[in-house]
Amino acid sequence: MSISVIGSGAFGTALAISLSGNGPVTLWSRRADQARQMQQTRENSERLPGIALPDAVSVTDDIHIATQADTILLAVPMQQLRALLQTYRAAFADKTLVACCKGVELGTHHGPMRILSDEASTARAALLTGPSFARDIAQGLPTALTLACADGALAKTIQQALTSANLRLYTTSDTIGAELGGALKNVVAIACGAVMGAGLGESARAALMTRGFAEMVRFAQTQGADPRTLSGLSGFGDLALTCTSPQSRNYRMGLALGAGSSDLPSATVEGVATARSVAELAIEQGLDLPLTQTVAALVSGEIDLQSAVAGLMARPLKEE
């Protein structure tokens, strides 16, 4: 099965590198200059410096070449997914598309699977998510991910195609749970980074991770997810990774906020938009999501960290 990856950021490049061990992979960049540079130097010097592109990876800026593959991975930022599908609607028609982004869209409050349904209705859709850092994947380190797809037969086919020497995929039909696990853990990671950046300690981070996970499960259930999905790789697994490592852009964003630094991550921080979108949705649906709503206010500059901590600590006492 031929594979292409749309999006030449760190994660898309890493997936292309890993999957090229199974056969040729086409990697698409929206920028012609970056595509030429990567094809000539055999390295993504902007996003994954120091890691060579295998000969089996070809880089192009031609969307028509990239979409000839049997399976197309969409490794673009969540807030850009809809525009990508709209711009190249004809090229993606009737394809097998695997969204590789995490988040909740601003304005619509939709996840990647709903966006695929809206903008590529004739495509066969799936979602790849779970605890993973691009550099780990690119370096061939063992990584386990979740493949979410409502069609069981299609899920098995994609699972076989995307399993590599260092990538192990588990399938689920709960696309909502997988989507929300990957999206909401970024919000909790910002909170955990802020706590550590402010020097509030490991105990505070552990409390935030635990109560944040409980909030993730509660919210996912209200949206129709199976709560057991959140205990898997796409929920708890991704939460554990993202809330404890400075490799996470969301965690680094929190560190900077907590330390009062202006040195914010230059790459996309998905948790910022997700916090705002989910906080808006919580108001619309009358849901109590204290951590998410606090993070949304924090990243928007509506409150400072001291006020955020005071507000969470002053909440009514309750059973766990």
Backbone as a ProteinNet text record, in pm:
[ID]
protein_1_A
[PRIMARY]
MSISVIGSGAFGTALAISLSGNGPVTLWSRRADQARQMQQTRENSERLPGIALPDAVSVTDDIHIATQADTILLAVPMQQLRALLQTYRAAFADKTLVACCKGVELGTHHGPMRILSDEASTARAALLTGPSFARDIAQGLPTALTLACADGALAKTIQQALTSANLRLYTTSDTIGAELGGALKNVVAIACGAVMGAGLGESARAALMTRGFAEMVRFAQTQGADPRTLSGLSGFGDLALTCTSPQSRNYRMGLALGAGSSDLPSATVEGVATARSVAELAIEQGLDLPLTQTVAALVSGEIDLQSAVAGLMARPLKEE
[TERTIARY]
84.3	0	87.6	66.3	145.8	96.1	190.8	160.3	218.7	142	195.4	159.9	240	219	204.4	91.4	65.7	102.6	207.1	253.7	395.9	488.5	630	682.7	594.6	640.4	717.3	749.8	828.7	756.7	627.2	556.5	534.9	496.2	477.6	606.4	715.9	845.6	884.7	861.4	895	815.3	686.7	605.1	657.3	693.3	746.6	874.5	961	1086.6	1059.5	972	943.6	877.8	778.5	702.6	779.9	886	964.5	1038.7	1045.8	1104.6	1019.7	891.1	800.2	796.5	847.5	840.1	842	837	844.8	733	767.3	672.4	691.7	582.1	587.3	552.7	636.2	614.9	586.9	471	430.9	454.2	513.3	529.1	453.6	384.2	312.1	409	532.4	632.9	730.2	736.7	825.2	971.6	1011	1151	1190.2	1099.1	1130.2	1136.8	1044.9	1046.1	1177.4	1223.3	1349.9	1466.6	1467	1576.7	1583.7	1468.6	1466.1	1505.7	1458.5	1491.1	1641	1701	1843.2	1935.2	1904.2	1993.1	1959.8	1842.4	1794.2	1782.6	1729.6	1709.7	1605.6	1521.6	1430.4	1499.6	1582.1	1665	1583.3	1460.9	1377.4	1312.7	1265	1184.9	1249.9	1333.8	1402	1549.2	1622	1763.1	1843.7	1938.1	2027.3	1977.6	1857.2	1802.4	1786.4	1851.5	1853.2	1722.6	1682.7	1568.7	1616.1	1556.5	1594.7	1569.5	1639.5	1622.2	1478.3	1406.6	1269.2	1169.6	1212.1	1124.3	1150.7	1048.4	1058.7	974	1025.2	958.5	909.2	786.1	727.2	637.7	615.1	515.8	395.7	390.4	281.6	175.3	61.1	-42.8	-96.9	-94.8	-147.8	-57.1	72.8	165.6	144.1	132.6	120.5	-7.9	-113.9	-243.4	-267.7	-164.6	-178.4	-169.5	-125.3	-105	-237.4	-229.5	-348.7	-396.1	-301.3	-333.6	-260.9	-337.4	-282.4	-294.6	-181.4	-178.8	-177.9	-269.2	-282.4	-218.2	-91	-15.2	1.7	-110	-110.1	-171.1	-143.4	-204.8	-356.9	-418.7	-563	-640.6	-598.5	-672.4	-654.3	-567.2	-546.5	-609.1	-662.2	-710.2	-824.5	-923.8	-1039.3	-997.9	-913.8	-870.2	-794.1	-712.6	-639.2	-735.9	-834.9	-931	-1015.3	-1048.3	-1126	-1043.9	-918.8	-833	-808.7	-791	-758.2	-869.3	-992.2	-1107.5	-1107.3	-1084.7	-1090.1	-980	-862.5	-750.4	-772.7	-850.4	-873.5	-999.9	-1077.8	-1204.2	-1179.4	-1259.2	-1257.5	-1127.7	-1047.6	-921.4	-938	-837	-829.6	-745.4	-809.3	-744.7	-731.5	-612.6	-586.6	-542.8	-629	-594.5	-492.5	-387	-280.8	-264.8	-374.7	-370.1	-460.2	-432.1	-503.9	-558	-685.9	-740.8	-889.2	-944.2	-1084.5	-1087.5	-1156.2	-1155.2	-1224.7	-1162.9	-1225.2	-1348.1	-1448.9	-1570.1	-1671.3	-1631.5	-1725.4	-1726.8	-1616.6	-1597	-1591.5	-1550.7	-1543.8	-1403.3	-1397.5	-1271.1	-1235.5	-1117.6	-1072.5	-1163.7	-1226.8	-1312.9	-1437	-1493.1	-1608.9	-1567.6	-1449.3	-1400.9	-1381.2	-1326.9	-1312.9	-1449.4	-1546.6	-1681.6	-1741.8	-1717	-1771.1	-1708.4	-1577.2	-1503.9	-1454.9	-1458.8	-1415	-1511.6	-1636.9	-1744.2	-1733	-1663.7	-1650.1	-1525.5	-1445.6	-1322.5	-1351.2	-1258.7	-1260.8	-1170.9	-1226.7	-1157.7	-1115.6	-1001	-950	-867.7	-830.5	-753.7	-637.4	-517.6	-399.4	-359.7	-352.1	-324.8	-253.9	-213.6	-148.7	-18.1	46.7	167.6	287.9	334.5	444.1	511.5	642.5	720.2	785.7	787.6	837.8	981.5	1066.2	1206.4	1222.7	1143	1149.2	1115.2	1006.5	964.5	1071	1123.5	1222.4	1351.6	1384.2	1505.9	1486.4	1365.5	1339.6	1311.1	1276.3	1245.4	1103.4	1080.8	949.6	838.3	728.8	615	485.6	388.1	256.2	152.2	65.3	-35.5	-173.3	-275.5	-413.6	-459.3	-519.9	-583.4	-733.4	-804.3	-949	-1020.5	-1114.4	-1187	-1317.9	-1427.8	-1558.5	-1575.4	-1501.2	-1508.1	-1400.6	-1442.5	-1347.7	-1255.9	-1308.9	-1227.2	-1123.8	-1165.4	-1072	-964.5	-1004	-907.8	-797.7	-833.7	-732.5	-638.8	-693.9	-611	-510.1	-557.8	-467.8	-367.9	-413.5	-325	-205.7	-232	-123.6	-29.7	-87	-6.7	81.9	35	106.8	187.6	190.8	277	416.8	516.1	653.8	742.4	872.3	965.4	955.6	922.4	914.5	776.4	677.4	541.7	447.7	379.8	280.4	145.5	46.2	-84.8	-190	-274	-391.1	-514.3	-617.1	-736.2	-849.8	-935.2	-1059.3	-1162.7	-1288.2	-1396.3	-1450.7	-1402.3	-1449.2	-1370.9	-1411.8	-1339.2	-1353.7	-1468.7	-1489.6	-1395.2	-1387.4	-1299.1	-1153.1	-1111.6	-972.5	-942	-1034.5	-1017.9	-1001.7	-1093.4	-1095.4	-980.1	-938.5	-821.8	-699.7	-675.4	-560.4	-570	-691.6	-710.4	-698.8	-770.4	-780.7	-652.9	-573.3	-448.9	-356.4	-365.7	-282.1	-317.2	-445.8	-489.5	-431.4	-438.9	-383.9	-233	-167.2	-21.9	18.9	-59	-30.3	-40	-142.9	-159.7	-42.9	-1	109.7	239.4	261.8	380.9	381.2	264.9	255.4	288.4	240.1	268.2	418.3	481.5	624.5	705.5	662.2	733.1	728.9	620.7	605.8	669.3	723.9	789.2	693.6	572.9	472.9	487.3	574	610.7	545.8	608.8	563.8	427.7	401.1	272.7	158.1	178.3	75.3	55.3	164.7	150.8	75.1	106.5	36.3	-113.1	-147.2	-288.3	-357.2	-290.3	-348.2	-366.5	-268	-280.7	-399.8	-414.3	-520.7	-658.3	-673.4	-802.7	-829.6	-725	-740.8	-790	-737	-782.5	-929.4	-970	-1110.5	-1199.3	-1152.4	-1228.8	-1236.1	-1127.3	-1126	-1231.4	-1235.8	-1330.3	-1473.9	-1501.1	-1636.6	-1683.5	-1598.1	-1637.5	-1656	-1565.1	-1574.5	-1704.6	-1745	-1870.9	-1990.1	-1987.8	-2100.7	-2108.6	-1998	-1996.1	-2016.3	-2040.9	-2071	-1956.1	-1847	-1732.3	-1748.2	-1679.7	-1668.8	-1558.8	-1588.8	-1485.9	-1363.4	-1379.3	-1264.9	-1159.1	-1200.4	-1104.2	-1005.1	-1052	-965.2	-858.9	-877.7	-777.6	-668.5	-681.6	-585.2	-477.5	-411.3	-299.7	-340.9	-459.5	-501.5	-545.8	-561.5	-601	-494.2	-498.8	-404	-259.5	-234.9	-98.4	-41.2	-118.7	-73.2	-63.1	-152.5	-149.4	-18.7	18.3	139.5	263.3	269.3	385.2	390.3	278.8	276.6	289.2	246.3	249.5	381.4	475.9	598.4	726	715	836.1	843	959.1	976	980.5	979.9	966.3	827.8	731.1	594.7	584.5	534.5	518	416.2	310.9	208.7	267	348.1	412.2	508.1	583.8	676.7	601.8	486.6	404	366.5	324	290	409.1	525.7	647.5	674.6	662.2	687.7	586.2	460.1	356.2	380.5	415	436.9	556.7	659.1	781.2	772.5	663	649.3	742.2	776.9	870.4	795.9	859.7	802.9	856.9	940.9	1003	907.9	802.1	700.4	741.3	692	725.9	688.9	777.9	752.9	659.8	656.7	570.3	428.5	335.3	194.9	175.4	101.6	67.1	-83	-119.1	-259.3	-348.3	-291.6	-373.3	-433	-370.9	-421.5	-558.9	-567.3	-695.7	-796.7	-751.1	-842.6	-904	-823.5	-876	-985.2	-961.2	-1060.6	-1188	-1171.3	-1287.4	-1371.2	-1306.2	-1380.3	-1443.4	-1376	-1435.3	-1562.3	-1561.4	-1681.6	-1793.3	-1756.5	-1855.3	-1914.4	-1831	-1879.2	-1986.3	-1965.6	-2065.6	-2194.6	-2183.6	-2301.4	-2381	-2310.4	-2376.7	-2401.2	-2362.1	-2384.1	-2300.3	-2175.6	-2086.6	-1986.6	-1948	-1849	-1713.8	-1624.2	-1489.8	-1388.4	-1367.3	-1287.7	-1144.7	-1078.2	-939.2	-929.1	-1012.4	-1010.8	-1044.8	-1145.7	-1186.2	-1079.1	-1008	-898.8	-783.1	-747.6	-639.1	-676.7	-800.7	-845.9	-829.2	-865.3	-851.2	-704.3	-622.7	-480.3	-409.3	-431.7	-363	-416.3	-538.7	-595.4	-553.1	-484.4	-440.3	-548.1	-659.9	-769.2	-739.7	-657.2	-616.7	-467.9	-405.3	-265.6	-259.9	-139.7	-127.1	-170.4	-137.4	-176	-328.2	-400.2	-546.7	-599.4	-533.9	-575.5	-564.5	-451	-430.6	-528.4	-546.3	-637.8	-780	-821	-955.9	-978	-880.1	-894.1	-890.8	-805.7	-794	-915.7	-989.9	-1106.1	-1235.7	-1230.4	-1351	-1411.6	-1544.6	-1609.6	-1549.8	-1541.8	-1489.7	-1591.4	-1539.4	-1627.5	-1560.7	-1637.6	-1580	-1503	-1404.3	-1325.5	-1405.8
-120	0	124.7	214.1	336.2	437.5	519.5	613.1	749.5	852.7	988.2	1060.1	1158.8	1239.9	1384.9	1444.7	1584.7	1669.2	1748.2	1829.1	1792.4	1886.2	1857.1	1919.9	1929.4	1968.4	1853.3	1866.6	1763.9	1629.1	1630.3	1502.9	1437.1	1514.1	1457.8	1400.3	1473	1424.8	1296.6	1292.8	1173.8	1052	1071.2	960.4	910.1	1002.9	964.1	882.6	925.5	854	713	700.5	568.7	475.9	526.1	441.6	408.3	482.8	453.5	321.3	267.8	134.4	26.2	57.8	-38.5	-23.3	88.4	116	265.4	308.5	451	532.4	652.2	745	882.4	947	1084.1	1181.2	1281.1	1383.7	1515.6	1577.1	1701	1821.1	1925	2053.6	2158.6	2248.1	2354.8	2458.5	2458.1	2554.8	2491.1	2545.2	2490.3	2498.5	2607.6	2621.8	2516.2	2486.9	2384.5	2246.1	2218.6	2089.6	2068.6	2171.1	2160.1	2139.9	2217	2206.7	2067.6	2013.8	1881.9	1773.3	1786.8	1687.4	1688.5	1805.4	1817.2	1780.3	1829.8	1807.5	1680.6	1622.1	1501.1	1522.1	1639	1671.1	1781.2	1773	1881.9	1967.5	2060	2139.1	2233.6	2267.5	2358.4	2289.6	2166.8	2100.8	1977.5	1908.7	1790.2	1792.9	1892.5	1901.5	1782.7	1739.3	1631.2	1491.6	1477.9	1345.8	1334.9	1236.4	1221.6	1162.2	1208.7	1149.3	1027.1	911.7	792.8	813.3	735.2	746.2	717.6	640.1	601.8	714.5	826.5	942.7	1043	1072.6	1177.1	1295.7	1416.7	1538.3	1617.8	1666.2	1742.4	1852.3	1954.3	2055.8	2044.7	1938.3	1914.9	1827	1885.2	1810.9	1695.4	1707.6	1602.2	1478.8	1500.7	1388.3	1323.4	1405	1352.9	1274.9	1310	1244.6	1124.7	1077	954.7	829.7	843.4	729	665.3	538.7	467.8	524.5	554.6	607.7	740.2	842.3	977.2	1022.6	1052.8	1100.7	1252.7	1312.1	1458.1	1508.4	1545.1	1587.6	1738.6	1808.7	1955	2001.1	2123.4	2172.9	2166.2	2139.7	2120.7	2239	2358.3	2476.3	2503.6	2429.1	2443.4	2330.1	2229.1	2109.9	2141.5	2216	2243.7	2320.7	2421.4	2500.5	2414.3	2323.8	2233	2149.3	2090.4	2005	2085.1	2207.7	2291.4	2332.1	2366.2	2412.4	2302.4	2178.9	2067.5	1961.5	2007.4	1918.8	1808.6	1844.6	1746	1641	1682.5	1589.6	1486.4	1523.8	1432.5	1347.9	1373.9	1301	1151.4	1071.8	924.5	860.8	933.4	879.5	820.6	748.4	705.9	808.8	883.7	993.8	962.7	983.3	960.2	1092.4	1150.2	1275.4	1247.3	1327.7	1309.7	1436	1504.3	1626.4	1610.5	1690.9	1681.9	1819.3	1825.3	1952.5	1964.1	2078.6	2111.1	2243.9	2246.4	2363.4	2483.4	2598.4	2721.3	2753.4	2805.8	2844.6	2732.5	2621.5	2510.3	2414	2408.3	2313.2	2168.8	2150.2	2016.9	1958.8	1825.6	1755.1	1717.5	1656.6	1625	1530.9	1434.3	1340.8	1410.4	1503.1	1577.9	1668	1724.4	1809.7	1726.7	1606.7	1517.8	1485.8	1461.6	1432.6	1552.2	1671.6	1793.6	1823.2	1812.3	1863.6	1756.2	1630.8	1521.8	1404.8	1430.6	1335.2	1203.2	1201.5	1075.9	997.6	1053.5	986.3	882.4	788.9	692.4	748.6	771.9	852.6	772.3	812	754.3	860.8	830	922.8	848.2	907.5	851.9	944.9	890.7	974.3	890.7	954.8	881	945.1	888.5	948.2	934.2	1045.4	1036.3	1170.6	1169.2	1286.2	1259.5	1360.1	1343.2	1291.1	1346.7	1305.4	1159.7	1113	971.7	881.8	915.8	836.2	839.3	957.9	972.7	897.6	887	817	666.2	619.4	476.4	419.7	506.4	458.8	401	296.5	229.7	321.7	324.8	412.9	338.6	350.5	288.3	397.7	381.3	481.3	417.9	501.2	458.2	496.9	401.5	429	417.7	528.8	531.5	534.7	442	434.8	361	415.3	354	225.7	212.5	95.6	-4	-115.6	-212.6	-271.9	-303.1	-361.4	-260.5	-136	-32.5	-10.5	-15	3.4	-101.3	-225.8	-332.3	-310.8	-266	-241.7	-130.3	-20.6	91.5	52.2	-22.7	-68	-143.6	-232.5	-308.3	-216.2	-119.4	-31.5	62.4	104.2	204.3	145.9	16.4	-47.3	-58	-15.2	-19.3	-82.6	-79.9	-141.5	-79.3	49.8	115.2	170.9	154.3	201.1	81.7	77.6	-26.5	42.3	-1.4	63.4	-27.2	32.7	-33.7	34.8	-43.2	15.7	34	130.5	152.6	207.6	177.7	235.9	363.3	397.1	515.7	638.5	694	808.8	932.9	949	1066.7	1062.1	947.5	933.5	955	899.1	914.7	1060.1	1126.3	1268.3	1352.5	1333.8	1420.1	1390.5	1265.8	1234.8	1310.9	1306.1	1374.8	1525.6	1577.6	1722.7	1777.2	1715.3	1770.2	1755.2	1652.3	1636.5	1754.7	1822	1939.2	2054.1	2064.8	2168.6	2142.6	2017.4	1980.9	2001.2	1973.8	1990.3	2136.6	2228.3	2371.1	2403.2	2351.3	2376.2	2318.5	2197.5	2134.2	2210	2256	2335.2	2465	2527.5	2652.9	2631.7	2523	2490.5	2471.2	2396.9	2371.8	2498.2	2577.5	2701.2	2799.1	2795.3	2885	2829	2709	2648.1	2598.3	2557	2512.3	2365.7	2293.5	2160.5	2042.9	1927.3	1801.8	1757.4	1783	1742.5	1815	1943.3	2020.1	1967.8	1931.6	1876.8	1744.3	1658.8	1530.4	1552	1649.1	1678.9	1727.1	1814.7	1866.1	1755.2	1667.6	1558	1469.3	1439.6	1349.9	1412.4	1534.7	1600.6	1641.5	1671.2	1700.4	1579.4	1462.8	1340.4	1314	1335.7	1317.7	1412.7	1536.1	1632.7	1589.2	1535.9	1484.7	1375.8	1282.7	1171.1	1220.8	1310.5	1362.4	1432	1517.3	1590.9	1497.1	1404.4	1311.8	1232	1192.9	1119.3	1203.5	1331.1	1417.3	1431.4	1406.1	1419.3	1284.6	1178.9	1048.7	950.1	978.8	888.9	777.6	666.3	557.7	596.4	608.3	652.5	562	434.9	343.7	385.5	452	497.3	595.3	679.4	779.4	717	592.1	523.4	459.5	469.8	409.4	505.9	468.8	547.2	688.7	702.8	833.7	928.2	878.9	962.3	964.5	867.5	862.9	854.2	772.8	758	889.8	960.5	1088.9	1193.5	1186.7	1279.5	1263.8	1138.6	1113.2	1167.1	1149.8	1196.7	1348.9	1409	1552.6	1639	1586.7	1666.3	1656.3	1580	1556.2	1584.1	1623.2	1639.1	1774.7	1840.1	1967.4	1951.2	1827.6	1808.4	1851.7	1852.1	1891.7	2043.3	2090.2	2234.4	2291.6	2214.4	2261.1	2274.9	2179.4	2186.8	2305.7	2326.1	2440.2	2572.2	2578.1	2698.9	2726.6	2623	2638.9	2681.2	2621.2	2659.2	2808.4	2856.9	2998.9	3086.8	3048.4	3125.8	3128.3	3012.2	3003.3	3082.6	3087.7	3159.8	3308	3349.1	3487.9	3524.2	3426.7	3448.1	3480.3	3556.4	3585.9	3490.6	3397	3302.1	3185.3	3209.8	3108.9	3022.3	2897.7	2810.7	2875.2	2861.3	2921.8	2836.5	2705.2	2615.8	2618.9	2558.8	2558.5	2491	2556	2500.9	2473.4	2348.2	2313.6	2335	2321.4	2332.6	2469.7	2573.9	2709.9	2724.2	2688.4	2697.7	2599.6	2479.8	2379.7	2426.9	2486	2535.5	2638.9	2729.6	2834	2774.4	2682.8	2624.4	2541.2	2457.2	2371.7	2454.3	2559.9	2647.4	2713.2	2755.6	2811.9	2708	2586.3	2479.6	2446	2449.6	2421.7	2522.6	2648.2	2750.2	2722.6	2690.7	2662.6	2544.1	2441.7	2319.6	2317	2421.4	2427.7	2327.9	2306.6	2210.6	2281.1	2212.9	2266.3	2202.2	2279.7	2231.8	2330.2	2324.8	2428.6	2439.9	2328.6	2335.9	2392.4	2341.3	2390	2538.1	2578.9	2718.9	2809.6	2757.5	2834.3	2850.3	2741.4	2749	2843.7	2837.7	2927.4	3073.1	3103.2	3240.5	3278.7	3182.9	3209	3239.7	3157.1	3178.6	3301.6	3342.1	3462.5	3589.6	3574.7	3690.1	3751.6	3680.3	3734	3725.7	3626.3	3610.6	3579.3	3600.6	3561.1	3427.6	3372.5	3238.9	3237.4	3341.2	3345.9	3338.7	3411.3	3408.2	3272.4	3210.9	3079	2975.2	2974.8	2878.7	2905.8	3031.5	3066.2	3022.6	3042	3002.9	2854.3	2774.8	2628.9	2578.7	2636.7	2591.2	2629.7	2731.7	2779.2	2711.5	2617.3	2550.1	2468.2	2447.5	2373.5	2234.5	2192.4	2059.2	1953.6	1838.2	1734.5	1598.8	1493.2	1359.1	1345.9	1257.1	1239	1162.1
0	0	0	-94.5	-101.3	1.1	52.2	160.3	128.2	158.6	153.2	281.9	315.7	435.5	391.2	425	391.9	513.5	500	611.6	649.4	632.4	655.2	783.7	883	1015.6	1078.7	1205.7	1272.5	1273.9	1306.9	1320.2	1184.3	1084	951.8	896.9	915	868.7	941.4	1071.8	1149.4	1103.4	1076.6	1027.5	893.2	805.2	674.8	690.6	780.3	804	854.3	954.3	1012	910.6	839	746.6	620.1	591.9	471.8	483.7	604.4	620	556.9	530.5	467.6	315.9	265	121.9	96.9	-28.2	-62.3	2.4	49.2	109.9	45.5	11.5	-40	71.8	91.2	193.9	123.5	154.7	88.8	178.6	121	188.6	109.9	179.7	110	53	99.6	55.1	-43.2	-161.4	-264.7	-222.6	-155	-114.9	-12.4	82.5	181.8	117.5	25.5	-42.9	-117.5	-188.1	-261.5	-166.3	-58.6	38.2	100	138.6	199.5	99.9	-23.5	-125.1	-157.4	-154.4	-189.6	-73.3	46.2	160.6	236.6	211.3	279.6	429.4	466.5	607.5	619.3	722.5	755.2	859.9	812.5	903.1	990.2	948.2	1025.7	1144.7	1125.2	1228.7	1291.1	1215.6	1270.7	1231.7	1275.4	1237.6	1289.6	1206.2	1248.1	1218.6	1162.8	1130.9	980.3	921.3	776.6	724.2	606.6	537.4	460.1	481.6	404.5	255.6	174.5	29.5	-12.8	66.9	30.9	51	109.5	127.5	15.2	-61.6	-163.5	-120.1	-140.1	-93.2	-213.5	-206.2	-315.5	-261.9	-344.5	-310.7	-404.1	-482.9	-577.9	-511.9	-480.5	-409.3	-493.4	-622.8	-708.9	-708	-695.6	-680.1	-543.9	-440.4	-303.5	-281.6	-351.7	-327.4	-418.9	-485.9	-565	-477.8	-352.9	-264.6	-223.2	-181.3	-133.1	0	88.4	221.5	239.7	280.8	293.2	438	500.5	638	637.3	712.3	717.9	846.6	837.1	954.9	952.9	963.5	965.4	1097.4	1141.5	1264.7	1258.4	1371.2	1378.3	1319.2	1350.3	1305.1	1155.6	1088.6	944.6	864.4	932.2	862.8	766.9	811.5	727.5	600.7	617.4	502	402	451.2	362.2	279.2	345.1	275.7	176.8	212	120.8	-1.4	21.3	-87.9	-190.8	-141.6	-231.7	-230.7	-227.5	-215	-321.7	-445.4	-554.4	-540.1	-495.3	-482.6	-372.4	-268.6	-156.3	-172.9	-274.9	-293.2	-309.8	-239.2	-250.3	-201	-125.4	-74.9	64.5	110.5	249.8	323.4	414.1	484	632	685.4	827.7	890.1	972.8	1041.2	1150.4	1154.5	1254.3	1338.9	1364	1443.9	1566.3	1667.2	1794.2	1831.1	1861.4	1903.9	1875.4	1909.9	1885.3	1811.7	1699.5	1613	1678.1	1665.1	1712.1	1627.2	1689.1	1616.9	1607.4	1546	1527.8	1645.3	1722.1	1831.5	1779.5	1655.9	1595.8	1605.8	1609.5	1605.7	1463.1	1442.8	1306.7	1229.5	1296.6	1224.2	1169	1243.2	1193.9	1077	1085.8	976.8	850.3	863.8	748.5	689.1	774.4	727.8	654.6	706.7	646	510.1	502.1	386.9	289.7	329.6	241.2	260.6	231.2	264.3	189.2	76.1	0.9	39.7	129.3	171.4	279.6	295	404.7	514.2	633.6	734.1	856.5	911.5	1036.2	1107.9	1230.6	1314.2	1377.4	1370.2	1435.4	1548.5	1669.5	1786.2	1892.8	2000.1	2108.1	2151.6	2254	2312.3	2219.5	2165.8	2068.6	2052.1	2050.7	2014.6	1880.1	1795.6	1659.3	1657.8	1740.7	1737.4	1778.3	1873.7	1912.4	1794.2	1724.1	1609.3	1500.8	1471.5	1365.1	1396.1	1524.2	1563.8	1576.1	1545.6	1549.1	1686.9	1783.2	1918.1	1921.4	2001.2	2002.2	2050.9	1975.8	2004.2	1975.4	2064	2044.4	2027.7	1928.5	1896.5	1884.5	1884.7	1864.9	1725.2	1655.1	1526.5	1547.8	1534.9	1556.4	1422.8	1404.8	1278.1	1302.6	1253.5	1274.4	1194.2	1086.2	998.3	1040.5	1098.5	1151.6	1046.3	928.8	822.3	773.4	755.9	713.7	819.4	945.6	1054.5	1047.5	1022.3	1015	896.9	784.6	666.6	693	751.9	781.8	890.3	988	1095.9	1039.3	945.5	882.7	805.4	734.7	650.2	732.1	848.8	927.3	1042.3	1053.9	1152.4	1092.7	1168.3	1119.7	1226.3	1202.9	1297.4	1436.1	1442.1	1573.1	1606.1	1517.8	1543.4	1561.4	1675.3	1700.7	1718.7	1642.3	1643.5	1706.2	1791.3	1848	1789.3	1758	1696	1795.7	1765.4	1839.3	1743	1771.2	1691.3	1754.6	1874.4	1946	1899.6	1788.7	1733.7	1821.2	1886.1	1971.8	2091.8	2155.9	2271.6	2235.2	2121.7	2078.4	2045.6	1978.8	1946.1	2072.2	2165.3	2283.5	2378.1	2385.7	2468.5	2420.3	2289.2	2233.6	2242.4	2235.9	2241	2383.3	2475.6	2610.2	2691.6	2661.4	2737.8	2715.5	2600.6	2575.2	2669.1	2702.1	2795.2	2934.5	2977	3108.1	3109.2	2996.4	2988.9	3007.8	2952.6	2974.6	3123.6	3189.2	3332.8	3411.8	3377.2	3449.7	3427.3	3305	3278.8	3357.7	3367.1	3442.6	3590.1	3645.2	3785.3	3807.5	3716.9	3732.1	3703.7	3605.7	3576.1	3691.5	3767.4	3882.5	4008.8	3999.7	4115.8	4221.2	4180.8	4278.1	4316.3	4246.2	4293.7	4223.3	4242.1	4180.8	4233.8	4360.8	4418.9	4350.2	4323.9	4254.3	4112.7	4045.7	3911.3	3913.8	4009.3	4019.5	4041.2	4124.4	4150	4022.7	3948.3	3824.6	3721	3708.8	3613.7	3648.9	3777.2	3821	3803.3	3852.6	3839.9	3694.6	3622.4	3480.9	3403.5	3437.6	3371.3	3402.2	3527.2	3563.7	3482.8	3463.4	3384.1	3237.7	3184.9	3047.7	3028.4	3122.4	3111.8	3120.3	3215.9	3231.6	3104.8	3050.3	2931.1	2812.3	2794.5	2681.2	2686.5	2805.5	2819.6	2775.1	2806.7	2766.8	2614.4	2546.2	2400.2	2330.1	2408.4	2350	2345.8	2413.4	2413	2514.7	2490.6	2587.2	2685.9	2814.9	2910.4	2913.7	2876	2875.7	2774.5	2668	2567.8	2627.7	2719.1	2780.2	2870.1	2908.9	2990.3	2905.4	2774.7	2683.6	2638	2529.2	2477.3	2439.9	2379.4	2329.6	2440.4	2561	2673.3	2780.1	2868.3	2980.3	2932.2	2829	2780	2731	2650.3	2596.9	2707.2	2804.3	2917.6	2995.8	3025.1	3103.5	3032.7	2901.2	2825.2	2820.2	2785.1	2755.9	2881	2993.7	3117	3192.7	3139.5	3215.8	3138	3012.1	2931.2	2862.9	2869.3	2798.9	2647.1	2596.9	2452.5	2404.7	2496.1	2461.6	2448.3	2332.5	2313.5	2411.1	2442.1	2536	2676.5	2716.5	2847.6	2852.3	2743.9	2739.2	2743.2	2678.3	2686.3	2832.1	2902.2	3043	3126.6	3100.8	3173.8	3159.4	3035.1	3010.4	3081.9	3077.2	3145.5	3295.8	3351.4	3495.2	3541.9	3455	3491.3	3456.7	3393.1	3352.3	3238.9	3155.1	3045.6	2916.6	2831.3	2699.2	2593.4	2634.2	2542.2	2518.3	2439.9	2413.8	2295.4	2287.6	2175.3	2042.3	1942.8	1811.9	1726.8	1751.7	1674.3	1730.7	1656.7	1696.4	1831.8	1920.1	2051.5	2049.2	2019.3	1995.5	2117	2236.8	2356.5	2379.5	2323.6	2341.7	2276.3	2148.2	2078.2	2135	2172.1	2226.5	2357.4	2445.1	2572.3	2548.6	2456.4	2427.9	2369.1	2274.8	2208.4	2304	2384.7	2477.5	2588.8	2632.5	2734.6	2681.6	2555.5	2494.2	2487.7	2448.4	2438.1	2575	2677.8	2813.8	2855.6	2820.1	2851.7	2775.8	2647.6	2565.3	2619.4	2668.4	2714.2	2864.6	2933.3	3077.3	3155.7	3112.7	3176.5	3267.5	3374.6	3467.6	3436.9	3375.4	3341.4	3400.7	3530.7	3597.2	3545.5	3521.3	3477.6	3336.1	3246.2	3107.9	3101.1	3176.9	3173.8	3234.7	3335.1	3395.1	3297.6	3228.2	3129.5	3015.4	2970.8	2864	2905.9	3029.2	3078.2	3094.6	3135	3155.6	3023.9	2922.1	2794.1	2721.6	2754.5	2693.4	2765.7	2878.9	2955.1	3041.9	3059.8	3140.3	3289.5	3328	3466.9	3470.9	3586	3602.5	3675.2	3686.7	3746	3891.9	3966	4107	4121.3	4037.1	4041.4	3999	3900.8	3854.2	3964.7	4034.3	4143.4	4256.7	4291.9	4401.4	4369	4244.2	4204.9	4213.1	4168.9	4174	4318.4	4401.6	4540.1	4623.3	4579.5	4656.2	4614.7	4521.6	4479.9	4593.6	4591.5	4700	4718.6	4844.1	4874.2	4827.9	4785.1	4730	4741.1	4715.4	4707.1	4576.3	4576.7	4454.6	4351.2
[MASK]
++++++++++++++++++++++++++++++++++++++++++++++++++++++++++++++++++++++++++++++++++++++++++++++++++++++++++++++++++++++++++++++++++++++++++++++++++++++++++++++++++++++++++++++++++++++++++++++++++++++++++++++++++++++++++++++++++++++++++++++++++++++++++++++++++++++++++++++++++++++++++++++++++++++++++++++++++++++++++++++++

